[in-house]
Amino acid sequence: MNDELALMVVHARNVDFAVAAARVQEVVPVDRWAGEPAIDLAQLVGVEPEGGAVRILLLARAGREPLAALVSGDVTLRHIARDHLLPLPAPLAAHVRWISHVVVSDGQQPLLVLDAERVVA
Amino acid sequence: MSISIVPAKLHDVWLVVPAGAVQEILGEQAWVPIAGAPAEMPGVIVWRGRAVAVLDMAPLMSGGAPLAVGERRRRTIVVGVDGATFALPVDAVREVQELPDDAQRPAQLTRLRHATMELELDGVPMPVVDLADVVRVLAPATAA
């Protein structure tokens, strides 16, 4: 098993958020997007976006249509060691099903990892 | 029979936590806010290599200001409840106290949600937090 997970990380103020890169089928500039209304991931995770280019990430979901997720600002690819992915504690996961893990590293903003299967549009 | 308790201060209120639930008392801890979580459980800290839910008692107090994003309290009590672990940020903690079992009485002078009992220490009435009851309400799926 690969010891690292590739994540597409969206930078926001105070906290970053990410989805598994393997889920990202396509990145589309918002002005070229003609599909269904997209869910705003920054709004979902309650963070203030940094501003900048607005894009749609098409996220693959098992047995369902891809999810259109709107993000703005810098999006970068980051490899995280799997043992740095801390599962959200069960008492919190019961309330915030769309966040699967948190990553806290020295000198970096906390990172919230979203579960595309549980992000409900 | 006696009971062991850990008195903790939050804002201007002293409350007590059963000592048997306490796993560690830490200093000030940075925490990660999780939007969409209940005010009483606003985020996580990292403890012993895992993420632990923050349990803020302030919203349970009448007029208690909840932990704000970026705010830290001077002490953090790590407790185990029904197989889950929680971090309670507080302003101060005193040493463990051993009291006779009958020191507890039904709450009359204190008001704190999830505290039906109280006791008096050095003349100060303090609610006894029923952590299992807090967890039952906030995270019913994880309570044993």
Contacts between the chains, C-beta under 8 A, distances in Angstrom:
chain1	res1	chain2	res2	distance
A	14	B	69	7.4
A	14	B	70	7.8
A	15	B	32	6.8
A	15	B	33	7.3
A	44	B	35	7.9
A	44	B	36	7.9
A	45	B	35	5.6
A	45	B	36	7.8
A	46	B	33	7.6
A	46	B	35	2.2
A	46	B	36	6.4
A	47	B	35	7.1
A	86	B	44	7.8
A	86	B	46	6.6
A	86	B	49	7.7
A	86	B	50	5.7
A	86	B	51	4.0
A	87	B	50	7.6
A	87	B	51	6.7
A	88	B	34	7.4
A	88	B	44	7.1
A	88	B	51	6.2
A	89	B	44	6.4
A	89	B	50	7.9
A	89	B	51	5.7
A	89	B	52	6.0
A	89	B	53	4.4
A	89	B	84	6.8
A	89	B	85	7.4
A	90	B	84	6.4
A	90	B	139	7.1
A	90	B	141	7.3
A	90	B	142	4.5
A	91	B	41	6.3
A	91	B	53	4.9
A	91	B	84	5.6
A	91	B	86	7.4
A	91	B	135	6.8
A	91	B	138	6.5
A	91	B	139	3.3
A	91	B	142	4.9
A	92	B	34	6.0
A	92	B	37	5.5
A	92	B	41	6.0
A	92	B	44	6.7
A	92	B	53	4.9
A	92	B	139	7.8
A	94	B	139	5.5
A	94	B	140	7.7
A	94	B	141	4.8
A	94	B	142	6.5
A	95	B	36	6.4
A	95	B	37	5.2
A	95	B	38	6.1
A	95	B	41	7.3
A	95	B	139	7.9
A	96	B	34	5.5
A	96	B	35	7.7
A	96	B	36	4.7
A	96	B	37	5.5
A	99	B	34	6.5
A	101	B	51	7.9
A	102	B	32	5.7
A	102	B	34	8.0
A	102	B	44	5.9
A	102	B	51	5.2
A	104	B	32	6.5
A	104	B	46	5.0
A	104	B	51	7.9
A	110	B	32	4.2
A	112	B	32	7.7
A	112	B	34	7.4
